[in-house]
Amino acid sequence: MSIESAADLAGMQRVGRVVALTIAEMRAAVRLGMTTAELDTVAASAFRRHGARSAPQLAYGFPGTTCISVNDEIVHGIPGPRRLNAGDVLKIDVTAELGGYIADAATTVLIPPTRPKIRRLRHTAVAALDSALSVVRSGHRVSVIGRAVESAARREGFTVVRELCGHGVGRKIHEPPQVPNHEDRFSRDMLTEGLVIAVEPMLIESPSGAVEDRDGWTIRTRSGCVAVHEEHTIVITRGSPLIVTAA
């Protein structure tokens, strides 16, 4: 969607704040031995307090409030009986609907002890997102985002997940345009003032394809290597973007 009124902007800011607060509560609740289902209940409680709903449940019938992925799972992990262990790489992906508006954000939580390479991988994903946000401007091509993300990954010897990408968001979870994490030289999509998109670097420690699990939801690395995920929903402006899911 594109922001067309003050009401649109206020609606996106409200739902973005719910997403940010929910992620913060989930991060704070992470404990060794807890199940991913127990962590998901933290989000469900936060949504109830704020009058929000799970957008993946509404749109796709997803069997959880949020997507919780661990280690080689990249995205769309289903909350369940899996217990969090020392050394796990936990991805928390929260997409909320409030008042007809939808915002989407994700972060990676490292449960100590963590290998130095994985700490660097997560740091690189954060840096890749920051790099992407530094170049998005109205009038630029969408492909500048992928160029920034992939360049940041390659500098540190890591790889982007090419099969998955960011996307437009706002009234639906997935809207045009697609926002790849690599430069698509053939894309002519432009960033326009007011456009709402989710920018989400997904990086892996070594080259690997992505495959769908037998559960029909979870996407993991084919090789079993670790993945990380960082994401914000932003509004494009003539200058720096407005990050509606910032804490």
Secondary structure as a PSIPRED ss2 file (coil, helix, strand):
# PSIPRED VFORMAT (PSIPRED V4.0)

   1 M C   1.000  0.000  0.000
   2 S E   0.000  0.000  1.000
   3 I C   1.000  0.000  0.000
   4 E C   1.000  0.000  0.000
   5 S C   1.000  0.000  0.000
   6 A H   0.000  1.000  0.000
   7 A H   0.000  1.000  0.000
   8 D H   0.000  1.000  0.000
   9 L H   0.000  1.000  0.000
  10 A H   0.000  1.000  0.000
  11 G H   0.000  1.000  0.000
  12 M H   0.000  1.000  0.000
  13 Q H   0.000  1.000  0.000
  14 R H   0.000  1.000  0.000
  15 V H   0.000  1.000  0.000
  16 G H   0.000  1.000  0.000
  17 R H   0.000  1.000  0.000
  18 V H   0.000  1.000  0.000
  19 V H   0.000  1.000  0.000
  20 A H   0.000  1.000  0.000
  21 L H   0.000  1.000  0.000
  22 T H   0.000  1.000  0.000
  23 I H   0.000  1.000  0.000
  24 A H   0.000  1.000  0.000
  25 E H   0.000  1.000  0.000
  26 M H   0.000  1.000  0.000
  27 R H   0.000  1.000  0.000
  28 A H   0.000  1.000  0.000
  29 A H   0.000  1.000  0.000
  30 V C   1.000  0.000  0.000
  31 R C   1.000  0.000  0.000
  32 L C   1.000  0.000  0.000
  33 G C   1.000  0.000  0.000
  34 M C   1.000  0.000  0.000
  35 T E   0.000  0.000  1.000
  36 T H   0.000  1.000  0.000
  37 A H   0.000  1.000  0.000
  38 E H   0.000  1.000  0.000
  39 L H   0.000  1.000  0.000
  40 D H   0.000  1.000  0.000
  41 T H   0.000  1.000  0.000
  42 V H   0.000  1.000  0.000
  43 A H   0.000  1.000  0.000
  44 A H   0.000  1.000  0.000
  45 S H   0.000  1.000  0.000
  46 A H   0.000  1.000  0.000
  47 F H   0.000  1.000  0.000
  48 R H   0.000  1.000  0.000
  49 R H   0.000  1.000  0.000
  50 H H   0.000  1.000  0.000
  51 G C   1.000  0.000  0.000
  52 A C   1.000  0.000  0.000
  53 R E   0.000  0.000  1.000
  54 S E   0.000  0.000  1.000
  55 A H   0.000  1.000  0.000
  56 P H   0.000  1.000  0.000
  57 Q H   0.000  1.000  0.000
  58 L H   0.000  1.000  0.000
  59 A H   0.000  1.000  0.000
  60 Y H   0.000  1.000  0.000
  61 G C   1.000  0.000  0.000
  62 F C   1.000  0.000  0.000
  63 P C   1.000  0.000  0.000
  64 G C   1.000  0.000  0.000
  65 T C   1.000  0.000  0.000
  66 T C   1.000  0.000  0.000
  67 C E   0.000  0.000  1.000
  68 I E   0.000  0.000  1.000
  69 S E   0.000  0.000  1.000
  70 V E   0.000  0.000  1.000
  71 N C   1.000  0.000  0.000
  72 D C   1.000  0.000  0.000
  73 E E   0.000  0.000  1.000
  74 I E   0.000  0.000  1.000
  75 V E   0.000  0.000  1.000
  76 H C   1.000  0.000  0.000
  77 G C   1.000  0.000  0.000
  78 I C   1.000  0.000  0.000
  79 P C   1.000  0.000  0.000
  80 G C   1.000  0.000  0.000
  81 P C   1.000  0.000  0.000
  82 R C   1.000  0.000  0.000
  83 R E   0.000  0.000  1.000
  84 L C   1.000  0.000  0.000
  85 N C   1.000  0.000  0.000
  86 A C   1.000  0.000  0.000
  87 G C   1.000  0.000  0.000
  88 D C   1.000  0.000  0.000
  89 V E   0.000  0.000  1.000
  90 L E   0.000  0.000  1.000
  91 K E   0.000  0.000  1.000
  92 I E   0.000  0.000  1.000
  93 D E   0.000  0.000  1.000
  94 V E   0.000  0.000  1.000
  95 T E   0.000  0.000  1.000
  96 A E   0.000  0.000  1.000
  97 E E   0.000  0.000  1.000
  98 L E   0.000  0.000  1.000
  99 G C   1.000  0.000  0.000
 100 G C   1.000  0.000  0.000
 101 Y E   0.000  0.000  1.000
 102 I E   0.000  0.000  1.000
 103 A E   0.000  0.000  1.000
 104 D E   0.000  0.000  1.000
 105 A E   0.000  0.000  1.000
 106 A E   0.000  0.000  1.000
 107 T E   0.000  0.000  1.000
 108 T E   0.000  0.000  1.000
 109 V E   0.000  0.000  1.000
 110 L E   0.000  0.000  1.000
 111 I C   1.000  0.000  0.000
 112 P C   1.000  0.000  0.000
 113 P C   1.000  0.000  0.000
 114 T C   1.000  0.000  0.000
 115 R C   1.000  0.000  0.000
 116 P H   0.000  1.000  0.000
 117 K H   0.000  1.000  0.000
 118 I H   0.000  1.000  0.000
 119 R H   0.000  1.000  0.000
 120 R H   0.000  1.000  0.000
 121 L H   0.000  1.000  0.000
 122 R H   0.000  1.000  0.000
 123 H H   0.000  1.000  0.000
 124 T H   0.000  1.000  0.000
 125 A H   0.000  1.000  0.000
 126 V H   0.000  1.000  0.000
 127 A H   0.000  1.000  0.000
 128 A H   0.000  1.000  0.000
 129 L H   0.000  1.000  0.000
 130 D H   0.000  1.000  0.000
 131 S H   0.000  1.000  0.000
 132 A H   0.000  1.000  0.000
 133 L H   0.000  1.000  0.000
 134 S H   0.000  1.000  0.000
 135 V H   0.000  1.000  0.000
 136 V C   1.000  0.000  0.000
 137 R C   1.000  0.000  0.000
 138 S C   1.000  0.000  0.000
 139 G C   1.000  0.000  0.000
 140 H C   1.000  0.000  0.000
 141 R E   0.000  0.000  1.000
 142 V C   1.000  0.000  0.000
 143 S H   0.000  1.000  0.000
 144 V H   0.000  1.000  0.000
 145 I H   0.000  1.000  0.000
 146 G H   0.000  1.000  0.000
 147 R H   0.000  1.000  0.000
 148 A H   0.000  1.000  0.000
 149 V H   0.000  1.000  0.000
 150 E H   0.000  1.000  0.000
 151 S H   0.000  1.000  0.000
 152 A H   0.000  1.000  0.000
 153 A H   0.000  1.000  0.000
 154 R H   0.000  1.000  0.000
 155 R H   0.000  1.000  0.000
 156 E C   1.000  0.000  0.000
 157 G C   1.000  0.000  0.000
 158 F C   1.000  0.000  0.000
 159 T E   0.000  0.000  1.000
 160 V E   0.000  0.000  1.000
 161 V C   1.000  0.000  0.000
 162 R C   1.000  0.000  0.000
 163 E C   1.000  0.000  0.000
 164 L C   1.000  0.000  0.000
 165 C E   0.000  0.000  1.000
 166 G E   0.000  0.000  1.000
 167 H E   0.000  0.000  1.000
 168 G E   0.000  0.000  1.000
 169 V C   1.000  0.000  0.000
 170 G C   1.000  0.000  0.000
 171 R C   1.000  0.000  0.000
 172 K C   1.000  0.000  0.000
 173 I C   1.000  0.000  0.000
 174 H C   1.000  0.000  0.000
 175 E E   0.000  0.000  1.000
 176 P E   0.000  0.000  1.000
 177 P E   0.000  0.000  1.000
 178 Q E   0.000  0.000  1.000
 179 V E   0.000  0.000  1.000
 180 P E   0.000  0.000  1.000
 181 N C   1.000  0.000  0.000
 182 H C   1.000  0.000  0.000
 183 E C   1.000  0.000  0.000
 184 D C   1.000  0.000  0.000
 185 R C   1.000  0.000  0.000
 186 F C   1.000  0.000  0.000
 187 S C   1.000  0.000  0.000
 188 R C   1.000  0.000  0.000
 189 D C   1.000  0.000  0.000
 190 M E   0.000  0.000  1.000
 191 L C   1.000  0.000  0.000
 192 T C   1.000  0.000  0.000
 193 E C   1.000  0.000  0.000
 194 G C   1.000  0.000  0.000
 195 L E   0.000  0.000  1.000
 196 V E   0.000  0.000  1.000
 197 I E   0.000  0.000  1.000
 198 A E   0.000  0.000  1.000
 199 V E   0.000  0.000  1.000
 200 E C   1.000  0.000  0.000
 201 P C   1.000  0.000  0.000
 202 M E   0.000  0.000  1.000
 203 L E   0.000  0.000  1.000
 204 I E   0.000  0.000  1.000
 205 E C   1.000  0.000  0.000
 206 S C   1.000  0.000  0.000
 207 P C   1.000  0.000  0.000
 208 S C   1.000  0.000  0.000
 209 G C   1.000  0.000  0.000
 210 A E   0.000  0.000  1.000
 211 V E   0.000  0.000  1.000
 212 E E   0.000  0.000  1.000
 213 D C   1.000  0.000  0.000
 214 R C   1.000  0.000  0.000
 215 D C   1.000  0.000  0.000
 216 G C   1.000  0.000  0.000
 217 W C   1.000  0.000  0.000
 218 T C   1.000  0.000  0.000
 219 I E   0.000  0.000  1.000
 220 R E   0.000  0.000  1.000
 221 T E   0.000  0.000  1.000
 222 R C   1.000  0.000  0.000
 223 S C   1.000  0.000  0.000
 224 G C   1.000  0.000  0.000
 225 C C   1.000  0.000  0.000
 226 V C   1.000  0.000  0.000
 227 A E   0.000  0.000  1.000
 228 V E   0.000  0.000  1.000
 229 H E   0.000  0.000  1.000
 230 E C   1.000  0.000  0.000
 231 E E   0.000  0.000  1.000
 232 H E   0.000  0.000  1.000
 233 T E   0.000  0.000  1.000
 234 I E   0.000  0.000  1.000
 235 V E   0.000  0.000  1.000
 236 I C   1.000  0.000  0.000
 237 T C   1.000  0.000  0.000
 238 R C   1.000  0.000  0.000
 239 G C   1.000  0.000  0.000
 240 S C   1.000  0.000  0.000
 241 P C   1.000  0.000  0.000
 242 L E   0.000  0.000  1.000
 243 I E   0.000  0.000  1.000
 244 V C   1.000  0.000  0.000
 245 T C   1.000  0.000  0.000
 246 A C   1.000  0.000  0.000
 247 A C   1.000  0.000  0.000
